[in-house]
Amino acid sequence: MAKNKHNHELLPFGAYVDEGECPRCDELRVEKQALGETPHNHRPQPWGRRVNGCLRCLELAAGAPKRESVADRQKRMDDEHAASIRAHFGPGHNERCSYMSQDANGYWSGVCVFGDW
């Protein structure tokens, strides 16, 4: 099924216009609800202000966690990857790494490519 297009200039932070004003914004609301996320039903508010009648604002006021931003998710994934690399290259790396091998003279050879970005 072809997706509708926005009938307005794109708003900052991926905000939606009010319900019924844009068919694509309405589709995106339905997609979020299918994922179990409650979307805001208004334009972005300055300084995190809440809007009366918005279900997502009510959730946030009741203590629901804020959604992870793309930048926060990328930083978390980078930190997890860096931690796995540090753990892999810790003490005893050569003995347990499948990329490394020891020859008859006891010399280690191979190039470990674990964790290449």
C-alpha distances in whole Angstrom, upper triangle without the diagonal:
4,6,9,13,16,18,21,23,22,24,27,26,22,23,21,22,24,21,20,21,18,14,13,16,15,12,14,17,15,14,17,19,17,19,22,22,24,23,25,25,27,27,29,33,36,38,35,36,35,33,35,32,29,29,28,31,33,32,33,37,37,37,34,33,32,28,29,28,27,31,32,30,31,34,34,33,35,38,37,37,41,42,41,43,46,46,46,48,51,54,54,51,53,54,51,48,47,47,51,54,57,60,63,65,63,61,57,55,51,48,46,43,42,39,38,36
4,7,9,13,15,18,20,19,22,24,24,20,21,19,20,22,20,19,19,15,12,11,14,14,11,13,16,15,14,18,19,18,20,23,23,24,22,24,24,25,25,27,31,34,36,34,35,34,32,34,31,29,29,28,31,33,32,33,36,37,37,34,33,31,28,29,27,26,29,31,29,30,34,34,33,35,38,37,37,40,42,41,43,46,46,46,49,51,55,55,52,53,55,51,49,48,47,51,54,58,60,64,65,63,61,57,55,51,48,46,43,42,39,38,35
4,7,10,12,15,17,16,18,21,20,16,18,16,17,18,17,16,16,12,9,7,11,11,8,10,13,12,12,15,17,16,18,20,20,21,19,21,20,22,22,24,27,30,32,30,31,30,29,30,28,25,25,25,28,30,29,30,33,34,34,31,30,28,25,26,24,23,27,29,27,28,31,32,31,33,36,35,35,38,40,40,41,44,45,45,47,50,53,54,51,53,54,51,48,47,47,51,54,58,60,64,65,63,60,57,54,51,48,46,42,41,38,37,34
4,7,9,12,14,14,16,19,19,16,16,14,14,16,15,13,13,9,6,5,9,10,8,10,13,13,13,16,18,18,19,22,21,21,19,20,19,20,20,22,26,29,31,29,30,29,27,29,27,24,25,24,27,29,29,30,33,34,34,31,31,28,26,27,25,24,27,29,28,29,33,33,33,35,37,37,38,40,42,42,44,46,47,47,50,52,56,56,53,55,57,54,51,50,50,54,57,61,63,67,68,66,63,59,57,54,50,48,45,43,41,40,36
4,6,9,11,11,14,17,17,14,14,12,13,15,15,14,12,8,7,5,9,11,10,11,14,15,15,17,19,20,21,23,22,22,19,20,19,19,18,20,24,27,29,28,29,28,27,29,27,24,25,24,26,29,29,29,32,34,34,31,31,28,25,26,24,23,26,28,27,28,31,32,32,34,37,37,37,40,42,42,43,46,47,47,49,51,55,56,53,55,57,54,51,51,50,53,57,60,63,67,68,65,63,59,57,53,50,48,44,43,40,39,35
4,5,7,8,10,14,15,11,12,10,10,12,13,12,10,6,7,5,7,10,10,10,13,15,15,17,19,20,21,23,21,20,17,17,16,16,15,17,21,23,26,25,26,25,24,26,24,22,23,22,24,27,27,27,30,32,32,29,29,26,24,25,23,22,25,27,27,27,30,32,32,33,36,37,37,39,41,42,43,46,47,47,49,51,55,56,53,56,57,54,52,52,51,54,58,61,64,68,68,66,64,60,58,54,51,49,45,44,41,39,36
4,7,9,11,15,17,14,13,11,10,12,13,11,8,6,8,8,9,11,13,14,15,17,18,20,22,23,24,26,24,23,19,19,17,16,15,18,21,24,27,26,26,26,24,26,25,23,25,24,26,28,29,29,31,34,34,32,31,28,27,28,25,25,28,30,30,31,34,35,35,37,39,40,41,43,45,45,47,49,50,51,53,55,59,60,57,59,61,58,56,55,55,58,61,65,68,71,72,70,67,63,61,58,54,52,48,47,44,43,39
4,6,8,12,14,12,11,10,9,12,13,13,9,8,10,10,10,13,14,14,16,19,19,20,22,24,25,26,24,23,19,18,16,15,13,15,19,21,24,24,24,24,22,25,24,22,24,23,24,27,28,28,30,32,33,31,30,27,25,26,24,24,26,28,29,29,32,34,34,35,38,39,39,41,44,44,45,48,49,50,52,54,57,59,56,58,60,57,55,55,54,57,61,64,67,71,71,69,66,63,60,57,53,51,48,47,43,42,38
4,6,10,12,11,11,11,10,14,16,16,12,11,13,12,12,15,16,16,17,20,20,21,23,25,26,27,24,23,19,18,18,16,13,15,18,19,23,22,23,24,23,26,25,23,25,24,24,28,28,28,30,33,32,30,29,26,24,25,22,22,23,26,27,27,30,31,32,33,35,37,37,39,41,42,43,45,47,48,49,51,55,57,54,56,58,55,53,53,52,55,59,62,65,69,69,67,64,60,58,55,51,49,45,45,41,40,36
4,7,9,7,8,9,9,13,15,16,13,11,13,11,10,14,15,13,15,18,18,18,21,23,22,24,21,20,17,16,16,14,12,13,16,18,20,20,21,22,21,24,24,21,23,21,22,26,26,25,27,30,29,27,26,23,21,21,18,18,20,22,23,23,26,28,28,29,32,33,34,35,38,39,40,42,43,44,46,48,52,53,50,53,55,52,49,50,49,52,55,59,62,65,66,63,60,57,55,51,48,46,42,41,38,36,33
4,7,6,5,7,8,12,15,16,14,12,15,13,11,14,16,14,15,18,18,17,20,23,22,23,20,19,15,14,14,12,9,9,12,14,17,16,18,18,18,21,21,19,21,19,19,23,23,22,24,27,27,25,23,20,19,19,16,17,19,21,22,23,25,26,27,29,31,32,33,35,37,38,39,41,43,44,45,47,51,53,50,53,54,52,49,50,49,52,56,59,62,66,66,63,61,57,55,52,48,46,43,41,38,37,33
4,5,6,9,11,15,17,19,17,16,18,16,13,17,18,15,16,20,19,18,21,23,22,23,20,19,15,14,15,13,10,8,11,12,14,14,16,18,18,22,22,19,21,18,18,22,22,20,23,26,25,23,21,18,16,17,14,14,15,18,19,20,22,24,25,26,28,29,30,32,34,35,36,38,40,41,42,44,48,50,47,50,52,49,47,48,47,50,53,57,60,63,63,61,58,54,53,50,46,44,40,39,35,34,31
4,5,9,12,15,17,20,18,17,18,16,13,16,17,14,15,18,17,15,18,21,19,20,16,16,13,12,14,13,10,8,11,12,14,13,15,16,17,21,21,18,19,16,16,20,20,18,21,23,22,20,18,14,13,13,10,11,12,14,16,17,19,20,21,23,24,26,27,29,31,32,33,35,36,38,39,41,45,47,44,47,49,46,44,45,44,47,51,54,57,61,61,58,55,52,50,47,43,41,38,36,32,32,28
4,7,10,13,15,17,15,13,15,12,10,13,13,10,12,15,14,13,16,18,17,18,15,15,11,11,13,12,10,9,13,15,17,15,17,18,18,21,20,17,18,15,17,20,20,19,22,24,23,20,19,16,13,14,12,12,14,16,17,18,20,22,22,24,26,27,28,30,32,33,34,36,38,39,41,42,46,48,45,48,50,47,45,45,44,47,51,54,57,61,62,59,56,53,51,48,44,42,38,37,33,33,29
4,7,10,12,14,13,12,14,12,9,11,13,10,11,14,14,13,15,18,17,18,15,13,10,9,9,8,6,6,10,13,15,14,15,15,14,17,17,14,15,13,14,18,18,17,19,22,22,19,19,15,14,16,14,15,17,18,19,21,23,24,25,27,29,30,31,33,34,36,37,39,40,42,44,45,49,51,48,51,53,50,48,48,48,51,54,58,61,64,65,62,60,56,54,51,48,45,42,40,36,36,32
4,7,8,11,9,8,10,9,5,8,10,8,8,12,13,12,14,17,17,18,15,13,9,8,8,7,6,8,12,15,18,16,16,16,14,17,16,13,15,13,15,18,18,18,20,23,23,21,21,18,16,18,17,18,20,22,22,24,26,27,28,30,32,33,34,36,37,38,40,42,43,44,46,48,52,53,51,54,55,52,50,50,50,53,57,60,63,67,67,65,62,58,57,53,50,47,44,42,39,38,35
4,7,8,6,7,10,10,7,9,12,11,11,14,15,15,16,19,20,20,17,15,12,10,8,6,6,9,12,16,19,17,17,16,14,16,15,13,16,15,16,19,20,20,22,24,25,23,23,21,20,22,20,21,24,25,26,27,30,31,32,34,35,36,38,40,41,42,44,46,47,48,50,52,55,57,55,57,59,56,54,54,54,57,60,64,67,70,71,68,66,62,60,57,54,51,48,46,42,42,39
4,6,6,8,10,11,8,9,12,12,11,14,16,15,16,19,20,20,17,15,12,9,6,6,7,11,13,17,20,18,17,15,13,14,13,11,14,14,15,17,19,20,21,23,25,23,24,21,21,23,22,24,26,27,28,30,32,33,34,36,38,38,40,42,43,44,46,48,49,50,52,54,57,59,57,60,61,58,56,56,56,59,63,66,69,73,74,71,68,65,63,60,56,54,50,49,45,45,41
4,6,7,9,10,8,6,10,11,9,11,14,14,14,17,19,19,16,14,11,10,7,8,10,14,16,20,23,20,19,17,15,15,13,12,13,14,16,18,19,20,22,24,25,23,24,22,22,24,24,25,28,29,29,31,33,34,34,37,39,39,41,43,44,45,47,49,49,51,53,54,58,60,57,60,61,58,56,56,56,60,63,66,69,73,74,71,69,65,64,60,57,54,51,49,45,45,42
4,6,7,10,8,7,10,12,11,12,15,16,16,19,21,21,19,17,15,14,11,12,13,17,19,23,26,24,23,21,18,19,16,15,17,18,20,21,23,24,26,27,29,27,28,26,25,27,27,28,31,32,31,34,36,36,37,39,41,42,43,45,47,47,49,51,52,53,55,57,61,62,60,62,63,60,58,58,58,61,65,68,71,75,76,73,71,67,65,62,59,56,53,51,48,47,44
4,7,9,8,8,12,13,13,15,17,18,18,21,23,23,21,19,16,15,12,11,12,16,18,22,25,23,22,21,18,20,18,17,19,19,21,23,24,25,27,29,30,28,29,26,25,27,26,27,30,31,31,33,35,36,37,39,41,41,43,45,46,47,49,51,52,53,55,57,61,62,59,62,63,60,58,58,58,61,65,68,71,75,76,73,71,67,65,61,58,56,52,51,47,47,43
4,6,5,6,9,10,11,13,15,16,17,19,21,22,20,18,15,15,12,12,13,16,19,22,25,24,23,22,20,22,20,18,20,20,21,24,25,25,27,29,30,28,28,25,24,26,24,25,27,29,29,30,33,34,34,36,39,39,40,42,44,45,46,49,50,50,53,54,58,59,57,59,61,57,55,55,55,58,62,65,68,72,72,70,67,64,62,58,55,53,49,48,44,44,40
4,6,5,6,9,10,11,13,14,16,17,19,20,19,18,15,16,14,15,15,19,22,25,28,26,26,24,22,23,21,19,20,20,23,25,25,26,29,30,31,28,28,26,24,26,25,25,28,30,29,30,33,34,34,36,39,39,40,42,44,44,46,48,49,50,52,54,58,59,56,58,60,56,54,54,54,57,60,64,67,70,71,69,67,63,61,57,54,52,48,47,43,43,40
4,5,5,6,9,10,10,12,14,15,17,19,17,17,14,15,14,15,15,17,21,24,26,25,25,24,22,24,22,19,20,19,22,24,24,25,28,29,30,27,26,24,22,23,22,21,25,26,26,27,30,31,30,33,35,35,36,39,40,41,42,45,46,46,48,50,54,55,52,55,56,53,51,50,50,53,57,60,63,67,68,65,63,59,57,53,50,48,44,43,40,39,36
4,5,5,6,9,10,11,12,14,16,17,15,14,11,11,10,11,11,14,17,20,23,21,21,20,18,20,18,16,17,16,18,21,21,21,24,26,26,23,23,21,19,21,19,20,23,24,24,26,28,29,29,32,34,34,35,38,39,40,41,43,44,45,48,49,53,54,52,54,56,52,50,50,50,53,57,60,63,67,68,65,63,59,57,54,50,48,44,43,39,39,36
4,5,5,6,9,10,11,13,15,16,14,13,10,11,10,12,13,16,19,23,25,23,22,21,19,20,17,15,15,16,18,20,20,22,24,25,26,23,24,22,20,22,22,22,26,27,26,28,31,31,31,34,36,36,37,40,41,41,43,45,46,47,49,51,55,56,53,56,57,54,52,51,52,55,58,62,65,68,69,67,65,61,59,55,52,50,46,44,41,41,38
4,5,5,6,9,10,11,13,15,14,13,12,13,13,15,16,18,22,25,27,24,25,23,22,23,20,18,17,17,20,22,21,23,26,27,27,24,24,22,20,22,21,21,25,26,25,26,30,30,29,32,34,34,35,38,39,39,41,44,44,45,47,49,53,54,51,53,54,51,49,49,49,52,56,59,62,66,67,64,62,58,56,53,50,47,44,42,39,39,36
4,5,5,6,9,10,11,13,11,11,9,11,11,13,14,16,19,22,24,22,22,21,20,21,19,16,16,15,18,20,19,20,23,24,24,21,21,19,16,18,17,17,21,22,21,23,26,26,26,29,31,31,32,34,36,36,38,40,41,41,44,46,49,50,48,50,52,48,46,46,46,49,53,56,59,63,64,61,59,55,54,50,47,44,41,39,36,36,32
4,5,5,6,9,10,11,9,8,6,8,8,11,13,15,18,21,23,20,20,18,17,18,16,13,12,12,15,17,16,17,20,21,22,19,19,17,15,18,18,19,22,23,22,24,27,27,27,30,32,31,33,36,36,37,39,41,42,43,45,47,50,51,49,52,53,49,48,48,48,51,55,58,61,65,66,63,61,57,56,52,49,46,43,41,38,38,35
4,5,5,6,9,10,10,9,9,12,12,15,17,18,21,25,26,23,24,21,20,21,18,15,14,14,17,19,18,20,22,23,23,20,21,20,18,20,20,21,24,25,23,26,29,28,28,31,33,32,34,37,37,37,40,42,42,43,46,47,51,52,50,52,53,49,48,47,48,51,55,58,61,65,66,63,61,57,56,52,49,47,43,41,38,38,36
4,5,5,7,9,9,10,10,13,14,16,18,19,22,25,26,24,24,23,22,23,20,17,16,15,19,20,18,20,23,23,23,20,20,19,16,18,18,18,22,22,20,23,26,25,25,28,30,29,30,33,34,34,36,39,39,40,42,44,48,48,46,48,49,46,44,44,44,48,51,54,57,61,62,59,57,54,52,49,46,43,40,37,34,35,32
4,5,5,6,5,7,7,10,12,15,16,17,20,23,23,20,21,19,19,20,18,15,13,12,15,17,15,16,20,20,20,16,16,15,12,15,15,16,20,20,18,21,23,23,23,26,28,27,29,31,32,32,35,37,37,38,41,42,46,47,45,47,48,45,43,43,44,47,50,54,57,60,61,58,56,53,51,48,45,42,39,36,33,34,31
4,5,5,5,6,7,11,12,15,17,18,21,24,25,22,22,20,19,19,17,14,12,11,15,16,14,16,19,19,19,16,17,16,14,17,18,19,23,22,21,24,26,25,25,29,30,29,31,34,34,35,37,39,39,40,43,44,48,49,47,49,50,46,45,45,46,49,52,56,59,62,63,61,59,55,54,51,48,45,42,39,36,37,34
4,5,7,9,11,14,16,19,21,22,24,27,28,25,26,23,23,23,20,18,15,15,19,19,17,19,22,22,22,18,19,18,16,18,19,20,24,23,21,24,27,25,25,29,30,29,30,34,34,34,36,39,38,39,42,44,47,48,45,48,48,45,43,43,44,47,51,54,57,60,62,59,57,54,52,49,46,43,40,38,35,36,33
4,6,9,10,14,16,19,21,21,24,26,27,23,25,23,23,24,21,18,15,14,18,18,16,18,21,20,20,16,16,16,13,15,16,17,21,20,18,21,23,22,22,25,26,25,27,30,30,30,33,35,35,35,39,40,43,44,42,44,45,41,40,40,41,44,47,51,54,57,58,56,54,50,49,46,43,40,37,34,31,32,30
4,7,9,13,15,18,20,20,23,25,25,22,23,20,21,21,19,16,13,12,15,15,13,15,18,17,17,13,14,14,12,15,17,18,22,20,19,22,24,22,23,26,27,26,28,31,31,31,34,36,35,37,40,41,44,45,43,46,46,43,42,42,43,46,49,53,56,59,60,57,56,52,51,48,45,42,39,36,33,35,32
4,6,10,12,15,17,17,19,22,22,18,19,17,17,18,17,13,11,9,12,13,11,12,16,15,15,11,12,11,10,12,14,16,19,18,17,20,22,21,22,25,26,25,27,30,30,31,34,35,35,37,39,40,44,45,43,46,47,43,42,42,43,46,50,53,56,60,61,57,56,52,51,48,45,42,39,36,33,34,31
4,7,9,12,14,15,16,20,20,16,17,14,14,15,13,9,7,6,9,10,9,10,13,14,14,11,12,12,11,14,16,18,21,20,19,23,24,23,25,28,29,28,30,33,33,34,37,38,38,40,43,43,47,48,46,49,50,47,46,46,47,50,53,56,60,63,64,61,59,55,54,51,48,45,42,39,36,37,34
4,6,9,11,11,14,17,18,15,15,13,13,14,12,9,8,6,9,11,10,11,14,15,16,13,14,12,11,14,15,17,20,19,19,22,24,24,25,28,29,29,31,33,34,35,37,39,39,41,43,44,48,49,47,50,51,48,46,47,47,50,54,57,60,64,65,62,60,56,55,52,48,45,42,40,36,37,34
4,6,8,9,10,14,15,12,12,10,9,11,10,6,7,5,7,10,10,11,13,15,16,13,14,12,12,15,15,18,20,20,21,24,25,25,27,29,30,31,33,35,36,37,39,40,41,43,45,46,50,51,49,52,54,50,49,50,50,53,56,60,63,66,67,64,62,58,57,54,51,48,45,42,39,39,36
4,7,9,11,15,17,14,13,11,9,10,9,6,8,8,9,11,13,14,15,17,19,17,18,16,16,19,19,21,24,24,24,27,29,29,30,33,34,34,36,38,39,40,43,44,45,46,49,50,53,55,53,56,57,54,52,53,53,56,60,63,66,70,70,67,65,62,60,57,54,51,48,45,42,42,39
4,7,8,12,14,12,11,10,8,10,10,7,10,10,10,13,15,14,16,18,20,18,19,17,17,20,19,21,23,24,25,27,29,29,31,33,34,35,37,39,40,41,43,44,45,47,49,50,54,56,54,57,58,55,53,54,54,57,61,64,67,71,71,68,66,62,61,58,54,51,48,46,43,43,39
4,6,10,13,11,11,11,10,13,13,11,13,12,12,15,17,16,17,20,21,20,20,17,17,19,18,20,21,22,24,26,27,28,30,32,33,34,36,37,39,40,42,43,45,46,48,49,53,55,53,56,57,54,52,53,53,56,60,63,66,69,70,67,65,61,59,56,53,50,47,45,41,41,38
4,7,9,8,9,10,10,13,14,12,14,12,11,15,16,14,16,19,19,18,17,14,15,17,15,17,19,19,21,23,24,25,27,29,30,31,33,35,36,38,39,40,42,44,45,46,50,52,50,53,55,52,50,51,51,54,57,60,64,67,67,64,62,58,57,54,51,48,45,43,39,39,36
4,7,6,6,7,8,12,14,12,15,13,11,14,16,14,14,18,18,18,18,15,16,18,17,20,20,21,23,25,26,27,29,31,31,33,35,36,37,39,41,42,43,45,47,48,51,54,52,55,56,54,52,53,53,56,59,62,66,69,69,66,64,60,59,56,53,50,47,45,41,41,38
4,6,6,9,11,15,17,15,18,16,13,17,18,15,16,19,19,19,19,16,17,19,17,20,20,21,23,25,25,26,29,30,31,33,35,35,37,39,40,41,43,45,46,47,50,53,51,54,56,53,52,53,53,55,59,62,65,69,69,65,63,60,59,56,52,50,47,45,41,41,38
4,6,9,12,15,18,16,18,16,13,16,17,14,14,18,17,17,17,14,16,17,17,20,19,19,22,24,24,25,28,29,29,31,33,34,34,37,39,39,40,43,44,45,48,51,49,52,54,52,50,52,52,54,58,60,64,67,67,64,61,58,57,54,51,48,45,43,40,40,37
4,6,10,13,15,13,15,12,9,13,13,10,11,14,14,14,13,11,13,15,15,18,18,18,20,23,23,23,26,28,28,29,32,33,33,36,38,38,39,42,43,44,47,50,48,51,53,50,49,50,50,53,56,59,63,66,66,63,61,57,56,54,50,47,44,42,39,39,36
4,7,10,13,11,14,12,9,11,13,11,10,14,14,15,15,13,16,18,18,21,22,21,24,26,26,27,30,31,31,33,35,36,37,39,41,42,43,45,47,47,51,53,52,55,56,53,52,54,54,56,60,63,66,70,70,66,64,61,60,57,54,51,48,46,42,43,39
4,7,9,8,10,9,5,8,10,9,8,12,13,13,15,13,15,18,19,22,23,23,24,27,28,28,30,32,32,33,36,37,38,40,42,43,43,46,48,48,52,54,52,56,57,54,53,54,54,57,61,63,67,70,70,67,65,62,61,58,55,52,49,46,43,44,40
4,6,6,9,9,6,8,11,11,10,14,15,16,17,16,18,21,21,24,26,25,27,30,30,30,33,35,35,36,39,40,41,42,45,45,46,48,50,51,54,57,55,58,59,56,55,56,57,59,63,66,69,73,73,70,68,64,63,60,57,54,51,49,45,46,43
4,6,9,10,8,8,12,12,11,13,16,16,19,18,20,23,24,27,29,28,29,32,33,33,35,38,38,39,41,43,43,45,47,48,49,51,53,53,57,59,57,61,62,59,58,59,59,62,65,68,72,75,76,72,70,67,66,63,60,57,54,51,48,49,45
4,6,9,8,8,11,13,12,14,17,16,19,18,20,23,24,27,29,29,29,33,34,33,35,38,38,39,41,43,43,45,47,48,49,51,53,54,57,59,57,61,61,58,57,58,59,61,65,68,71,75,75,72,70,67,66,63,60,56,53,51,47,48,45
4,6,5,6,9,10,11,12,15,14,16,15,16,20,20,23,26,25,26,29,30,30,31,34,35,35,38,39,40,41,44,45,45,47,50,50,54,55,54,57,58,55,53,54,55,58,61,64,68,71,72,68,67,63,62,59,56,53,50,47,44,45,41
4,5,5,6,9,10,11,13,11,14,14,15,18,20,23,25,24,24,28,29,28,30,33,33,33,36,38,38,39,42,43,43,45,48,48,52,53,52,55,56,52,51,52,53,56,59,62,66,69,70,66,65,61,60,57,54,51,48,45,42,43,40
4,5,5,6,9,10,11,9,11,10,11,15,16,19,21,20,21,24,25,24,26,29,29,30,32,34,34,36,38,39,40,42,44,45,48,50,48,52,52,49,48,49,50,52,56,59,62,66,66,63,61,58,57,54,51,47,45,42,39,40,37
4,5,5,6,9,10,9,11,11,12,16,17,20,22,21,22,25,26,26,28,30,30,31,34,35,36,37,40,41,41,43,45,46,49,51,50,53,54,51,50,51,52,54,58,61,64,68,68,65,63,59,58,56,53,49,47,44,40,41,38
4,5,5,6,9,9,12,12,14,18,20,23,25,23,24,28,28,27,30,32,32,33,35,37,37,38,41,42,42,44,47,47,50,52,51,54,55,52,51,52,53,56,59,62,66,69,69,66,64,61,60,57,54,51,48,45,42,43,41
4,5,5,7,5,9,10,12,15,18,21,23,21,21,25,26,24,27,30,29,29,32,34,34,35,38,39,39,41,44,44,47,49,47,51,51,48,48,49,50,52,56,59,62,65,66,62,61,57,57,54,51,48,45,42,39,40,38
4,5,5,5,7,7,10,14,16,19,21,19,20,23,23,22,25,28,27,28,31,32,32,34,36,37,37,40,42,42,45,47,46,49,50,47,46,48,49,51,54,57,61,64,64,61,59,56,55,53,50,46,44,41,37,39,36
4,5,7,10,11,14,17,19,23,24,22,23,27,27,25,28,31,30,31,34,35,35,37,39,40,40,42,45,45,48,50,49,52,53,50,50,51,52,54,58,60,64,67,67,64,62,59,58,56,53,49,47,44,41,42,39
4,6,9,11,14,18,20,24,25,23,24,27,27,26,28,31,30,30,34,35,34,36,39,39,39,42,44,44,47,49,48,52,52,49,49,50,51,53,57,60,63,66,67,63,62,58,58,56,53,49,47,44,41,42,40
4,6,9,12,15,18,21,22,20,21,24,24,22,25,28,27,27,30,32,31,32,35,36,35,38,41,40,43,45,44,48,49,46,45,47,48,50,53,56,60,63,63,60,58,55,55,52,49,46,44,40,37,39,37
4,7,9,12,15,19,20,17,18,22,22,20,23,25,25,25,28,30,29,30,33,34,34,36,39,39,42,44,43,46,47,43,43,44,45,48,51,54,57,61,61,58,56,53,52,50,47,43,41,38,35,36,34
4,6,9,12,15,17,14,14,18,18,16,19,22,21,21,24,26,25,27,30,30,30,33,35,35,39,41,39,43,44,40,40,41,42,44,48,51,54,57,58,54,53,49,49,46,43,40,38,35,31,33,30
4,6,9,12,14,11,13,16,16,15,18,20,20,21,24,25,25,27,29,30,31,33,35,35,39,41,39,43,44,41,40,41,42,44,48,51,54,57,58,54,53,49,48,46,43,39,37,34,30,32,29
4,6,9,11,10,10,13,14,13,15,18,19,19,21,23,24,25,28,29,29,31,33,34,38,40,38,41,42,39,38,39,39,42,45,48,52,55,56,52,51,47,46,43,40,37,34,31,28,29,26
4,7,8,6,6,10,11,10,12,15,15,16,18,20,20,22,24,25,26,28,30,31,34,36,34,38,39,36,35,36,36,39,42,45,49,52,52,49,47,43,43,40,37,33,31,28,24,25,23
4,5,5,6,9,10,10,12,14,15,16,18,20,21,23,24,26,27,29,30,32,35,37,35,38,40,37,35,36,36,39,42,46,49,52,53,49,47,44,42,40,36,33,30,28,24,25,22
4,6,5,6,9,10,11,12,14,15,16,18,20,21,23,24,26,27,29,30,34,36,33,36,38,35,33,34,34,36,40,43,46,50,50,47,45,41,40,37,33,31,27,26,22,22,18
4,5,5,6,9,10,11,12,14,15,16,18,20,21,22,24,26,27,29,32,34,32,35,37,34,32,34,33,35,39,42,45,49,49,46,43,40,39,36,32,29,27,25,21,21,18
4,5,5,6,9,10,10,12,14,15,16,18,20,21,23,24,26,27,31,33,31,34,36,33,31,33,33,35,39,41,45,48,48,45,43,39,38,36,32,29,27,24,21,21,18
4,5,5,6,9,10,11,12,14,15,17,18,20,21,23,25,26,30,31,29,32,34,31,29,30,30,33,36,40,43,46,47,43,41,38,37,34,30,27,25,22,19,19,16
4,5,5,6,9,10,11,12,14,15,17,18,20,21,23,24,28,30,27,30,32,29,27,28,28,31,34,37,40,44,44,41,39,35,34,31,28,25,22,20,16,16,13
4,5,5,6,9,10,10,12,14,15,16,18,20,21,23,26,28,26,29,31,29,27,29,28,30,34,37,40,44,43,40,38,34,34,31,27,25,22,20,16,17,14
4,5,5,6,9,10,11,12,14,15,17,18,20,21,25,27,25,28,30,27,26,27,27,29,33,36,39,43,43,40,38,34,33,31,28,24,22,19,16,17,15
4,5,5,6,9,10,11,12,14,15,17,19,20,24,25,23,26,28,25,23,24,24,27,30,33,37,40,40,37,35,32,31,28,25,21,19,16,13,14,12
4,5,5,6,9,10,11,12,14,15,17,18,22,24,22,24,26,24,22,24,23,25,29,32,35,39,39,35,33,30,29,26,23,20,17,15,11,12,10
4,5,5,6,9,10,11,12,14,16,17,20,22,20,24,26,23,22,24,24,25,29,32,35,38,38,35,33,29,29,27,23,20,18,16,12,14,12
4,5,5,6,9,10,11,12,14,16,19,21,19,22,24,21,20,21,22,24,27,30,33,37,37,34,32,28,28,25,23,19,17,14,11,13,12
4,5,5,6,9,10,11,13,14,18,20,17,20,22,19,17,19,19,21,24,27,31,34,34,31,29,26,25,22,19,16,14,11,7,10,9
4,5,5,6,9,10,11,12,16,18,16,19,21,19,17,19,19,20,24,27,30,33,33,30,28,24,24,22,18,15,14,11,8,10,10
4,5,5,6,9,10,11,14,16,15,18,20,17,17,19,19,21,24,26,30,33,33,30,28,24,24,22,20,16,15,12,10,13,13
4,5,5,6,9,10,14,15,13,16,17,15,13,16,16,18,21,24,27,31,31,27,26,22,22,20,18,14,13,9,8,11,12
4,5,5,6,9,12,14,11,14,16,14,12,14,14,16,19,22,25,28,28,25,23,20,19,17,14,11,10,7,6,9,10
4,6,5,6,10,12,10,14,16,14,13,16,16,17,20,22,26,29,28,25,23,20,20,19,16,13,13,10,10,12,14
4,6,5,9,10,9,13,14,12,12,15,16,16,19,21,25,28,28,24,23,20,20,19,17,14,14,11,11,14,16
4,6,9,9,7,10,11,9,8,11,12,13,16,18,22,25,25,21,20,17,17,15,14,10,11,8,9,12,14
4,7,8,5,8,11,10,9,12,12,12,15,17,20,23,23,20,18,15,15,14,12,9,11,9,10,13,15
4,6,6,9,11,10,11,14,15,14,17,18,22,24,24,20,19,16,17,17,16,13,14,12,13,16,18
4,6,8,9,10,11,15,16,14,16,16,20,22,21,18,17,15,17,17,17,14,17,15,17,19,22
4,6,6,7,9,12,13,11,13,13,17,19,19,15,15,12,15,15,15,13,16,15,17,20,23
4,6,6,6,10,10,9,11,12,16,19,19,15,14,11,12,12,12,10,12,11,13,16,19
4,6,5,8,8,6,8,9,12,15,15,12,10,7,9,9,10,9,12,12,15,17,21
4,6,8,10,8,8,9,12,15,15,12,12,9,11,12,13,12,15,14,17,20,23
4,6,9,8,10,11,15,18,18,15,15,12,13,13,13,11,14,12,15,18,21
4,5,6,8,11,15,18,19,16,14,11,11,10,10,8,10,9,12,14,18
4,6,8,11,14,17,19,16,15,12,11,9,10,8,10,10,13,15,18
4,7,10,13,17,18,16,14,10,9,6,6,5,8,8,12,13,17
4,7,10,14,14,12,10,7,6,5,7,7,10,11,15,16,19
4,7,10,11,9,8,6,6,6,9,10,14,15,18,19,23
4,7,8,6,5,4,6,9,12,13,17,18,21,22,26
4,5,5,6,7,8,10,14,16,19,21,25,25,29
4,6,8,10,11,14,18,20,23,24,28,29,33
4,6,9,11,15,18,20,24,25,29,29,33
4,7,10,13,16,18,21,22,26,27,30
4,7,10,13,15,19,20,23,24,28
4,7,10,11,15,16,20,20,24
4,7,9,13,15,18,18,22
4,6,9,12,15,15,19
4,6,9,12,12,15
4,6,9,9,13
4,6,6,10
4,6,9
4,6
4
